[in-house]
Amino acid sequence: MTAPEAESLRAPTRAPRPSVWRGQGPVVAVVALGGAIGAVARYGASLWWPARSGGFPWATFGINVVGCAVIGVFMVVVTEVWAPHRLVRPFFGTGVLGGFTTFSTYAVDIQKLVDAGHPRTALAYLAATLLAALAAVWLGVTAARRVLKRRQR
């Protein structure tokens, strides 16, 4: 028999840690893979449609608006139509679309416009992106729901 004081000095037993592949490991992996795919697509779009110095950054604007519309459609599909595998949302929603759309480039574009002496263009870009992105999400959700209603009839 042991003394009560000795009992309290023993290290508590720990439950075994789950394997990284049973926890968040797969989620992190698919987000990283999706993010790489989305970033490469964004980079390709920026090469295809380069911004003119001091001009409105149409490529970044278009990328962000298209990405917002796609996320609207995607969220309707995965929440109202389809019960996807647990890694689909992190891969496509967070990874691909998160890598494709870009808040950092949006902020840098605004700063470049201000630094180049185009504060009105910067302000227009700031407001237009915000309004167009919100409108794109709403339109994506609305369009997806209408298409789904028609298909159910």
N, C-alpha and C positions, 0 to 999 in steps of 0.2 A: 504494500500500500504506500502511496506517496503522500507527502504533506500537501495541504491546500496551497501553500505558497509556491511549491514546485509546479503545481498544475498551471498557475497563471504565467509562469515563465516559459512555458513551451510555446513554440511558434505555432500559430494557427495553421491548420491544413488548408491547402488551396484546392479549389476545383481545377481539374485539368483545363487548359486553354483550348478552345476550339481551333481547328486548323484554319489558317488564313483563307483557304479556298472554300471554307464553309461559312465564313463570316462576310466581311466587307471586301475581301480581296477581289472577287469577280466583278463587283460593282465598280471598284476603282479601275480595274483593267478595261472594262467596256467603256467607261467614261473617257479614259485616256485614248483608247482606240478611236472612238467616235469623235473626240475632240481633234485628233490628228486629221481625220478625214474631213471634218468641217473646216478646219484651218487651211488645209490644202485647197479645198474648193473656193474658199474666200480669197486666198492668194491668187488663184487662177483667174477669178473674176476681176481682181484689181489689176492684173496684168492685161487682161482682155480689154478693160475699160479704165485706163489710167486717168487720174484726176489732173486737171490743168492747174498750174500754180496760181493761187489766188482765186480760182474758180470754185463753183459749188461742187463738193465731192459726191458726184452722182453714183459712183460705184458703191461706196460705203452706204450711202442712203438706200440704194436699191437692195443691197445685200440685207440690211437690217429690216427693211419693209417685207421683203420676200420671206425672210426667216420668221418674222412675226406671224405672217399669214399661214405659213406651214405649221408653226407651233399651235395655232388656233385649230386647224384641221386635225392635227395629230392628237391633241388633247381630247377632242370630241370622239375620235375613233377609239382611243385607248380607255376612255372612261365610260362611254355610252354604248359602244358596239362590240368591242373585242376585249377579252381578258387575256392580255399578252403575257408572255414569260416575264418573270420579275426583272430581267436585265434589259428589256426592250426600252422602257422609259429612260433609264440612265444612259443607255447607249445612244439612242436617237435624240431624245429631248434635251438631256444635259450635255451629252458629248457632241454629237454631230451639229445640232442646232446651236449649242453654246459655242462651239468652235467656229461655226460659220458666221453667226451674228457677232458684232463686235462693238462693245461699249468703249473699249480703250482706243480704238482707231477713231471712233466718233469724237471722243474728247480731244485727241491729238489733232484731228482735222480742225476742230473749233479753235484750238490754241494757235495752230499755224495760220489760220485765216486772220485772227486778231493780230498776231505778230507781223503779218504781211500788210497790215493796214486795211483790212476788209472786215471791220466789225459788223457791218450790216449783213453781209453775207454769212458771217459766223452766227449771228443771232437768228437769221432766217433758217439756216441749217439746223440749229439747235431746236427751234420750235417746230419746223417742218418734220424733222425726224421723229420727235416725240408724238406729234399728232398723227402722222402717217403710220407709225408703228402700232399705236393703240387702235387706229381704224383698221389696220390690217389684221390684227388679232380678232377683232369683232367680226370683220367680214369673213375671215376663215372659219370661225365658229358658226356663224349664221349660214354660210354656204354649205358647210358640211352637214349641218342639221337639216337643211332643206333637201339636200340630195338624199339623205337617209330617209326622210319622210316620204319622198317620191318613190323610193325603192321599196318601201314597206307596203305601199298601196297595191 
